[in-house]
Amino acid sequence: MEWLPPYLVAVVAAWLVANLTKVVISAVRNKKLSQKPAFATGGMPSAHTAPAVALTTAVGLREGVDSAIFALALVLAVVIMVDAVHARRAVGEQGVALQKLLSKTDQKPYLARGHKPLEVLVSALIGIAVGVVTFYL
């Protein structure tokens, strides 16, 4: 895979692993296979966190954890994880409340869900694993 940028491989692979994991978890829970979870917001695992952490891991392994680009990737990953747990989760909870309020009307706003801390942690572990695997491939 010399012709592919290793950072891009890590990002795409982590995104695929996270989304396929969402599909599998949903299929086990609902006893029905659907691709919808791969494109839905929220849920286990975070398809934003895993690629961000995979990128950070790949950069750290290739460029060193004392490099400026690693610091940049780390800050990006932390911002994404904090956003997933706090801002996006709050918006999701407000969306649920809004849907309850509007349940007596014909309006049904789109519900964007955020992530629980455990979902982000699992996603970070997926990102680390994918980053390490892509580094050694």
GROMACS elastic network, one bead per residue, 0.5 to 0.9 nm:
[ bonds ]
;  ai    aj funct       b0    kb
    1     4     6  0.54734   500
    1     5     6  0.80825   500
    1     6     6  0.78556   500
    1     9     6  0.87994   500
    1   137     6  0.77562   500
    2     5     6  0.72991   500
    2     6     6  0.78778   500
    3     6     6  0.88013   500
    4     7     6  0.85515   500
    4     8     6  0.73712   500
    4     9     6  0.68889   500
    5     8     6  0.53617   500
    5     9     6  0.63793   500
    5    10     6  0.88427   500
    6    10     6  0.61897   500
    6    11     6  0.86712   500
    6    58     6  0.74264   500
    6    59     6  0.89428   500
    6   134     6  0.68132   500
    6   135     6  0.71016   500
    7    10     6  0.51660   500
    7    11     6  0.63001   500
    7    12     6  0.87343   500
    7    54     6  0.81134   500
    7    55     6  0.57527   500
    7    56     6  0.87099   500
    7    58     6  0.60724   500
    7    59     6  0.69487   500
    7   131     6  0.83014   500
    7   134     6  0.83887   500
    7   135     6  0.87363   500
    8    11     6  0.50839   500
    8    12     6  0.61068   500
    8    13     6  0.83438   500
    8    55     6  0.77068   500
    9    12     6  0.53203   500
    9    13     6  0.58605   500
    9    14     6  0.83901   500
    9    55     6  0.89368   500
    9   131     6  0.88546   500
    9   134     6  0.69892   500
   10    13     6  0.52029   500
   10    14     6  0.60052   500
   10    15     6  0.85136   500
   10    51     6  0.70133   500
   10    54     6  0.56099   500
   10    55     6  0.60457   500
   10    57     6  0.87342   500
   10    58     6  0.68550   500
   10   127     6  0.81443   500
   10   130     6  0.61929   500
   10   131     6  0.54247   500
   10   132     6  0.86323   500
   10   133     6  0.83693   500
   10   134     6  0.57926   500
   10   135     6  0.81074   500
   11    14     6  0.53071   500
   11    15     6  0.61916   500
   11    16     6  0.86784   500
   11    50     6  0.78675   500
   11    52     6  0.69194   500
   11    53     6  0.84140   500
   11    54     6  0.58991   500
   11    55     6  0.56985   500
   11   127     6  0.82897   500
   11   130     6  0.84398   500
   11   131     6  0.80671   500
   12    15     6  0.50942   500
   12    16     6  0.61627   500
   12    17     6  0.86046   500
   12    51     6  0.68889   500
   13    16     6  0.51040   500
   13    17     6  0.60874   500
   13    18     6  0.85387   500
   13    51     6  0.76797   500
   13    54     6  0.85831   500
   13   127     6  0.89841   500
   13   130     6  0.68686   500
   13   131     6  0.87585   500
   13   134     6  0.84282   500
   14    17     6  0.50459   500
   14    18     6  0.60020   500
   14    19     6  0.84855   500
   14    47     6  0.78299   500
   14    49     6  0.89924   500
   14    50     6  0.54990   500
   14    52     6  0.85283   500
   14    53     6  0.86249   500
   14    54     6  0.63593   500
   14    55     6  0.88469   500
   14   123     6  0.88562   500
   14   126     6  0.68935   500
   14   127     6  0.57576   500
   14   128     6  0.89482   500
   14   129     6  0.86972   500
   14   130     6  0.58330   500
   14   131     6  0.78423   500
   15    18     6  0.52134   500
   15    19     6  0.61387   500
   15    20     6  0.84964   500
   15    46     6  0.88818   500
   15    47     6  0.55427   500
   15    48     6  0.73704   500
   15    49     6  0.87510   500
   15    50     6  0.63902   500
   15    51     6  0.54100   500
   15   127     6  0.86405   500
   16    19     6  0.52192   500
   16    20     6  0.59318   500
   16    21     6  0.83434   500
   16    38     6  0.89061   500
   16    47     6  0.81865   500
   16    51     6  0.89447   500
   17    20     6  0.51916   500
   17    21     6  0.59750   500
   17    22     6  0.86089   500
   17    47     6  0.85107   500
   17    50     6  0.84404   500
   17   126     6  0.77444   500
   17   127     6  0.89990   500
   17   130     6  0.84172   500
   18    21     6  0.50923   500
   18    22     6  0.63120   500
   18    23     6  0.88554   500
   18    38     6  0.82328   500
   18    44     6  0.81419   500
   18    45     6  0.58410   500
   18    46     6  0.66911   500
   18    47     6  0.52906   500
   18    48     6  0.86646   500
   18    49     6  0.89936   500
   18    50     6  0.65947   500
   18    51     6  0.84363   500
   18   123     6  0.70505   500
   18   126     6  0.73628   500
   18   127     6  0.86422   500
   19    23     6  0.63750   500
   19    24     6  0.87330   500
   19    37     6  0.74504   500
   19    39     6  0.77625   500
   19    44     6  0.89773   500
   19    45     6  0.76499   500
   19    46     6  0.82091   500
   19    47     6  0.61500   500
   20    23     6  0.50476   500
   20    24     6  0.62294   500
   20    25     6  0.86215   500
   20    35     6  0.86949   500
   20    37     6  0.87845   500
   20    38     6  0.67235   500
   21    24     6  0.50910   500
   21    25     6  0.60690   500
   21    26     6  0.84619   500
   21    38     6  0.84025   500
   21    44     6  0.77445   500
   21    45     6  0.71224   500
   22    25     6  0.52315   500
   22    26     6  0.60905   500
   22    27     6  0.85386   500
   22    35     6  0.89043   500
   22    37     6  0.58137   500
   22    38     6  0.59777   500
   22    43     6  0.72365   500
   22    44     6  0.59359   500
   22    45     6  0.63366   500
   22    46     6  0.86373   500
   22    47     6  0.87323   500
   23    26     6  0.51591   500
   23    27     6  0.60701   500
   23    28     6  0.86637   500
   23    33     6  0.72429   500
   23    34     6  0.66254   500
   23    35     6  0.61069   500
   23    36     6  0.76031   500
   23    37     6  0.55417   500
   23    38     6  0.59438   500
   24    27     6  0.50269   500
   24    28     6  0.61835   500
   24    29     6  0.85844   500
   24    33     6  0.77144   500
   24    34     6  0.88690   500
   25    28     6  0.52328   500
   25    29     6  0.61614   500
   25    30     6  0.85325   500
   25    37     6  0.89981   500
   25    44     6  0.77768   500
   26    29     6  0.51000   500
   26    30     6  0.58536   500
   26    31     6  0.77739   500
   26    32     6  0.76378   500
   26    33     6  0.73936   500
   26    34     6  0.76800   500
   26    37     6  0.68916   500
   27    30     6  0.52760   500
   27    31     6  0.50994   500
   27    34     6  0.68494   500
   28    31     6  0.51739   500
   28    32     6  0.72731   500
   28    33     6  0.82200   500
   29    32     6  0.80256   500
   30    33     6  0.79084   500
   34    37     6  0.70461   500
   34    38     6  0.85981   500
   35    38     6  0.56405   500
   35    39     6  0.73508   500
   36    39     6  0.54903   500
   36    40     6  0.62102   500
   37    41     6  0.78740   500
   37    42     6  0.88776   500
   37    43     6  0.80379   500
   38    41     6  0.83900   500
   38    47     6  0.83599   500
   40    43     6  0.80368   500
   40   112     6  0.79177   500
   40   113     6  0.82701   500
   41    46     6  0.82964   500
   41    47     6  0.85222   500
   41   111     6  0.85943   500
   41   112     6  0.56924   500
   41   113     6  0.53416   500
   41   114     6  0.66681   500
   41   115     6  0.85482   500
   42    45     6  0.77772   500
   42    46     6  0.65328   500
   42    47     6  0.84303   500
   42    84     6  0.81945   500
   42    88     6  0.83932   500
   42    89     6  0.80038   500
   42    92     6  0.84354   500
   42   112     6  0.72203   500
   42   115     6  0.51396   500
   42   116     6  0.84038   500
   42   119     6  0.86452   500
   43    46     6  0.66108   500
   43   113     6  0.75518   500
   43   114     6  0.74080   500
   43   115     6  0.61190   500
   43   116     6  0.79762   500
   43   119     6  0.68972   500
   44    47     6  0.85277   500
   44   115     6  0.76561   500
   44   116     6  0.84806   500
   44   118     6  0.83494   500
   44   120     6  0.78803   500
   44   122     6  0.78492   500
   44   123     6  0.77749   500
   45    48     6  0.88207   500
   45    49     6  0.82216   500
   45    50     6  0.78745   500
   45   115     6  0.82035   500
   45   118     6  0.85993   500
   45   120     6  0.64956   500
   45   121     6  0.84176   500
   45   122     6  0.62877   500
   45   123     6  0.51018   500
   45   124     6  0.88468   500
   45   126     6  0.86212   500
   46    49     6  0.53376   500
   46    50     6  0.63729   500
   46    81     6  0.87946   500
   46    84     6  0.79027   500
   46   114     6  0.87295   500
   46   115     6  0.69635   500
   46   119     6  0.62264   500
   46   120     6  0.57686   500
   46   121     6  0.88355   500
   46   122     6  0.80867   500
   46   123     6  0.54481   500
   46   124     6  0.84154   500
   47    50     6  0.56824   500
   47    51     6  0.68830   500
   47    52     6  0.89640   500
   47   123     6  0.73137   500
   48    51     6  0.59581   500
   48    52     6  0.64536   500
   48    53     6  0.88521   500
   48    77     6  0.88720   500
   48    80     6  0.70025   500
   48    81     6  0.80274   500
   48    84     6  0.81248   500
   48   120     6  0.89834   500
   48   123     6  0.83027   500
   49    52     6  0.51864   500
   49    53     6  0.60694   500
   49    54     6  0.84276   500
   49    77     6  0.67593   500
   49    78     6  0.86786   500
   49    80     6  0.63054   500
   49    81     6  0.58621   500
   49    84     6  0.79379   500
   49   120     6  0.64277   500
   49   121     6  0.86324   500
   49   123     6  0.57179   500
   49   124     6  0.60148   500
   49   126     6  0.89405   500
   49   127     6  0.73339   500
   50    53     6  0.53176   500
   50    54     6  0.59924   500
   50    55     6  0.85763   500
   50    77     6  0.89184   500
   50   120     6  0.81510   500
   50   122     6  0.83919   500
   50   124     6  0.52895   500
   50   125     6  0.75523   500
   50   126     6  0.58221   500
   50   128     6  0.77977   500
   50   130     6  0.84551   500
   51    55     6  0.60346   500
   51    56     6  0.85197   500
   51    77     6  0.86451   500
   51   123     6  0.85473   500
   51   124     6  0.84888   500
   51   126     6  0.86360   500
   51   127     6  0.58407   500
   51   130     6  0.86306   500
   51   131     6  0.86797   500
   52    55     6  0.51967   500
   52    56     6  0.62779   500
   52    57     6  0.86783   500
   52    73     6  0.74739   500
   52    74     6  0.82539   500
   52    76     6  0.71393   500
   52    78     6  0.85937   500
   52    80     6  0.75067   500
   52    81     6  0.87463   500
   52   124     6  0.82583   500
   52   127     6  0.71525   500
   53    57     6  0.60032   500
   53    58     6  0.84802   500
   53    73     6  0.81337   500
   53    74     6  0.76476   500
   53    76     6  0.89051   500
   53    77     6  0.57523   500
   53    78     6  0.85876   500
   53   123     6  0.81668   500
   53   124     6  0.56982   500
   53   125     6  0.81402   500
   53   126     6  0.82047   500
   53   128     6  0.60573   500
   53   130     6  0.89417   500
   53   131     6  0.76301   500
   54    57     6  0.50556   500
   54    58     6  0.60583   500
   54    59     6  0.84834   500
   54   124     6  0.78413   500
   54   125     6  0.89120   500
   54   126     6  0.76939   500
   54   128     6  0.53187   500
   54   129     6  0.74833   500
   54   130     6  0.58911   500
   54   132     6  0.78980   500
   54   134     6  0.88982   500
   55    58     6  0.51462   500
   55    59     6  0.60431   500
   55    60     6  0.84289   500
   55    70     6  0.89953   500
   55    73     6  0.68829   500
   55    74     6  0.87292   500
   55    77     6  0.84486   500
   55   127     6  0.76864   500
   55   128     6  0.86075   500
   55   131     6  0.65474   500
   56    59     6  0.51871   500
   56    60     6  0.60038   500
   56    61     6  0.85801   500
   56    69     6  0.88472   500
   56    70     6  0.62560   500
   56    71     6  0.84511   500
   56    72     6  0.85205   500
   56    73     6  0.50197   500
   56    74     6  0.56375   500
   56    76     6  0.85297   500
   56    77     6  0.70931   500
   56   127     6  0.84964   500
   56   128     6  0.81910   500
   56   131     6  0.77401   500
   57    60     6  0.50567   500
   57    61     6  0.61222   500
   57    62     6  0.85681   500
   57    70     6  0.83543   500
   57    73     6  0.87142   500
   57    74     6  0.86654   500
   57   127     6  0.74832   500
   57   128     6  0.57500   500
   57   129     6  0.85515   500
   57   130     6  0.84503   500
   57   131     6  0.50930   500
   57   132     6  0.67370   500
   57   135     6  0.86565   500
   58    61     6  0.52125   500
   58    62     6  0.60770   500
   58    63     6  0.82356   500
   58    70     6  0.89353   500
   58   128     6  0.83071   500
   58   130     6  0.85870   500
   58   132     6  0.66126   500
   58   134     6  0.73873   500
   58   135     6  0.60510   500
   59    62     6  0.52037   500
   59    63     6  0.54788   500
   59    64     6  0.69910   500
   59    65     6  0.78497   500
   59    67     6  0.87480   500
   59    69     6  0.71917   500
   59    70     6  0.56459   500
   59    73     6  0.75265   500
   59   131     6  0.85152   500
   60    63     6  0.55075   500
   60    66     6  0.80329   500
   60    67     6  0.78041   500
   60    69     6  0.84268   500
   60    70     6  0.55017   500
   60    71     6  0.87605   500
   60    73     6  0.87549   500
   60    74     6  0.89915   500
   61    64     6  0.55818   500
   61    65     6  0.72849   500
   61   131     6  0.84153   500
   61   132     6  0.77092   500
   61   135     6  0.70428   500
   62    65     6  0.88125   500
   62   135     6  0.73934   500
   63    66     6  0.80202   500
   63    67     6  0.62458   500
   63    68     6  0.89824   500
   63    69     6  0.77443   500
   63    70     6  0.72225   500
   64    67     6  0.56082   500
   64    69     6  0.89418   500
   64    70     6  0.70671   500
   65    68     6  0.83215   500
   65    69     6  0.86866   500
   65    70     6  0.57314   500
   65    71     6  0.74047   500
   66    69     6  0.86788   500
   66    70     6  0.70130   500
   66    71     6  0.75474   500
   67    70     6  0.53158   500
   67    71     6  0.65863   500
   67    72     6  0.88740   500
   68    71     6  0.51200   500
   68    72     6  0.63007   500
   68    73     6  0.87211   500
   69    73     6  0.61417   500
   69    74     6  0.85085   500
   70    73     6  0.50357   500
   70    74     6  0.59847   500
   70    75     6  0.85379   500
   71    74     6  0.50616   500
   71    75     6  0.61623   500
   71    76     6  0.85811   500
   72    75     6  0.52429   500
   72    76     6  0.62295   500
   72    77     6  0.86887   500
   73    76     6  0.50624   500
   73    77     6  0.61594   500
   73    78     6  0.86635   500
   74    77     6  0.50733   500
   74    78     6  0.61492   500
   74    79     6  0.85761   500
   75    78     6  0.51519   500
   75    79     6  0.61345   500
   75    80     6  0.86010   500
   76    79     6  0.52100   500
   76    80     6  0.62348   500
   76    81     6  0.87007   500
   77    80     6  0.51262   500
   77    81     6  0.61710   500
   77    82     6  0.86240   500
   78    81     6  0.50810   500
   78    82     6  0.60443   500
   78    83     6  0.83656   500
   79    82     6  0.52372   500
   79    83     6  0.59588   500
   79    84     6  0.84923   500
   80    83     6  0.51101   500
   80    84     6  0.60790   500
   80    85     6  0.87447   500
   81    84     6  0.50689   500
   81    85     6  0.63238   500
   81    86     6  0.85612   500
   81   117     6  0.87378   500
   81   120     6  0.64766   500
   81   121     6  0.87172   500
   81   124     6  0.85479   500
   82    85     6  0.52839   500
   82    86     6  0.58940   500
   82    87     6  0.76447   500
   82   120     6  0.89637   500
   83    86     6  0.52964   500
   83    87     6  0.50231   500
   83    88     6  0.60029   500
   83    89     6  0.81021   500
   83   114     6  0.85169   500
   84    87     6  0.63598   500
   84    88     6  0.51560   500
   84    89     6  0.63389   500
   84   114     6  0.55489   500
   84   115     6  0.54857   500
   84   116     6  0.79941   500
   84   117     6  0.85053   500
   84   120     6  0.74126   500
   85    88     6  0.64560   500
   85    89     6  0.55269   500
   85    90     6  0.81171   500
   85   114     6  0.63701   500
   85   115     6  0.51316   500
   85   116     6  0.57599   500
   85   117     6  0.58890   500
   85   119     6  0.88114   500
   85   120     6  0.72720   500
   86    89     6  0.53465   500
   86    90     6  0.59832   500
   86    91     6  0.86277   500
   86   114     6  0.77778   500
   86   115     6  0.80931   500
   86   116     6  0.87171   500
   87    90     6  0.52320   500
   87    91     6  0.62914   500
   87    92     6  0.86931   500
   87   114     6  0.76058   500
   88    91     6  0.50843   500
   88    92     6  0.61847   500
   88    93     6  0.87212   500
   88   112     6  0.77201   500
   88   113     6  0.65247   500
   88   115     6  0.71950   500
   89    93     6  0.62289   500
   89    94     6  0.85888   500
   89   112     6  0.85085   500
   89   113     6  0.59280   500
   89   115     6  0.55394   500
   89   116     6  0.72866   500
   90    93     6  0.51211   500
   90    94     6  0.61453   500
   90    95     6  0.84985   500
   90   113     6  0.83360   500
   90   114     6  0.71392   500
   91    94     6  0.50691   500
   91    95     6  0.60705   500
   91    96     6  0.87560   500
   91   111     6  0.86584   500
   91   112     6  0.70975   500
   91   113     6  0.70101   500
   91   114     6  0.71890   500
   92    96     6  0.63720   500
   92    97     6  0.87866   500
   92   111     6  0.64262   500
   92   112     6  0.52257   500
   92   114     6  0.56026   500
   92   115     6  0.87850   500
   93    96     6  0.51663   500
   93    97     6  0.64414   500
   93    98     6  0.86691   500
   93   111     6  0.89509   500
   93   112     6  0.88315   500
   93   113     6  0.72879   500
   93   114     6  0.81716   500
   94    97     6  0.50792   500
   94    98     6  0.60874   500
   94    99     6  0.85835   500
   94   111     6  0.89770   500
   95    99     6  0.60824   500
   95   100     6  0.86189   500
   95   109     6  0.77285   500
   95   110     6  0.77801   500
   95   111     6  0.54616   500
   95   112     6  0.70405   500
   95   113     6  0.79663   500
   96    99     6  0.51240   500
   96   100     6  0.63362   500
   96   101     6  0.87499   500
   96   111     6  0.69444   500
   96   113     6  0.88191   500
   97   100     6  0.51389   500
   97   101     6  0.63195   500
   97   102     6  0.87084   500
   98   101     6  0.50293   500
   98   102     6  0.61405   500
   98   103     6  0.84409   500
   98   108     6  0.88201   500
   98   109     6  0.79982   500
   99   102     6  0.50396   500
   99   103     6  0.57959   500
   99   107     6  0.82804   500
   99   108     6  0.62774   500
   99   109     6  0.67602   500
   99   110     6  0.87958   500
   99   111     6  0.80488   500
  100   103     6  0.50744   500
  100   104     6  0.81145   500
  101   104     6  0.72525   500
  101   105     6  0.86092   500
  102   105     6  0.53517   500
  102   106     6  0.75809   500
  102   107     6  0.62105   500
  102   108     6  0.68492   500
  102   109     6  0.85833   500
  103   106     6  0.73639   500
  103   107     6  0.74117   500
  103   108     6  0.73433   500
  104   107     6  0.84010   500
  105   108     6  0.80234   500
  108   111     6  0.85880   500
  115   118     6  0.80532   500
  115   119     6  0.59911   500
  115   120     6  0.65449   500
  116   119     6  0.53140   500
  116   120     6  0.66058   500
  116   121     6  0.88258   500
  117   120     6  0.51764   500
  117   121     6  0.61592   500
  117   122     6  0.87108   500
  118   122     6  0.61214   500
  118   123     6  0.84406   500
  119   122     6  0.52817   500
  119   123     6  0.61655   500
  119   124     6  0.86585   500
  120   124     6  0.61050   500
  120   125     6  0.86726   500
  121   124     6  0.50436   500
  121   125     6  0.63436   500
  121   126     6  0.87081   500
  122   125     6  0.50811   500
  122   126     6  0.62678   500
  122   127     6  0.86294   500
  123   127     6  0.61373   500
  123   128     6  0.86343   500
  124   128     6  0.61727   500
  124   129     6  0.86034   500
  125   128     6  0.50731   500
  125   129     6  0.61493   500
  125   130     6  0.85578   500
  126   129     6  0.51371   500
  126   130     6  0.60759   500
  126   131     6  0.84241   500
  127   130     6  0.51774   500
  127   131     6  0.59251   500
  127   132     6  0.85054   500
  128   131     6  0.50607   500
  128   132     6  0.61281   500
  128   133     6  0.85871   500
  129   132     6  0.52212   500
  129   133     6  0.61441   500
  129   134     6  0.86027   500
  130   133     6  0.50683   500
  130   134     6  0.60198   500
  130   135     6  0.84094   500
  131   134     6  0.53087   500
  131   135     6  0.61141   500
  131   136     6  0.88088   500
  132   135     6  0.50771   500
  132   136     6  0.64128   500
  132   137     6  0.87563   500
  133   136     6  0.53143   500
  133   137     6  0.62244   500
  134   137     6  0.50738   500
